[in-house]
């Protein structure tokens, strides 16, 4: 009886501890998943705001030209697009300068709400307007220009689902979870933006997080559909109790208890490994969403890209690149690096890319485009900076291409001529986003078969022998520069990995362009994905 009583007492205590650990682990995992979902919402908000920021900057640059405003925002307005309508206002004037799309709901009952919106925008760079109570559920987004004395406010309305209680997400980070998203800090039914449940508010086990949303907040509440830590861990408490009662009659109960504790530790380790893999997959998906997967290269040019992220699984890098058509005569080529990692770096990366695309259509020199990026970053007052290289590529009638190149604190691109000669091109400039940069334009003419290699400093900046020197890259181009640009990009990646077998603490982006070979784009989307996987 003493052995039985002692054994039952021990295993009852173990069962209670297992259940307590299970409850704590479930709540921890639920809060972690909720925080990850909040990061995804934060990134989505930044992506949604980016075109409005670009439109506000363009309005200042063009003195509120309606045609330029409509041209910039037209791709974002309409069915299936981010916004149903967009309006450009001057600060203090409720009369629209330009309107695109449906009539805005905010002006349906007069100009009082419009005036209130403009007044709020003076003190807040990003204002949210609650239009959920109308005949059509909408949210209004207002962004003012970033000048010291704001002149313009860009306002857009987004149409929400008529029934907010319809599950719309099953992928990460919402898989295995039910959720409700509210505008503001309270779980009020009239402020519900979307939910996967019909019965609200959510009760039982749940976690919540607040996400900054302009001058308001989003409240995200999530509850699990099952056991986040696995069914074995959920039932471990009564298993311990049953096994302990059975083996209390013999000395072997001690060994059985140790085995169960070992199994619980292995299960917890497997759960942590799975969470690590899920977190890395989410970060990689967010990183790819910031990088273009297809390019519009100059006629006859081929392009391949690589992106190697840093070793951290959860931090989003700030390296970016793009190749796009500016107008009928010119193409834009850019690569850059926002210093830092995480959600702030991702937002500034999106701002830099959108600013380059917007400024490239109105400027004539590459240095002016980089100056527009500097203005955009400086207006945000971030505690970081950006390096960038931008090139206008203009094909000539004789088959050659004229490159107007400017560097803002970025490494000089390497140009390998078809003859085999390799040279660094461009005049070094200073960093963007902190103080007024020193920028210069360099014109370079490239011929059929010439290859241009652009890279970020993650390739060359590393301690000691871990750095890939410019001389090593030039030597590689001397040796295999006549091979395909895919081979060149892969060999540069192999050189980086051989110098840093333990991995890198900085992201690296690589763009390789060969001029005048064919009229197809060589491996752009596959190359971008492969480069990320190699990292």
Order of alpha helices (4+ residues) and beta strands (2+ residues): alpha-alpha-beta-beta-alpha-beta-beta-beta-beta-beta-beta-beta-alpha-alpha-beta-beta-beta-alpha-alpha-beta-beta-beta-beta-beta-beta-alpha-alpha-beta-alpha
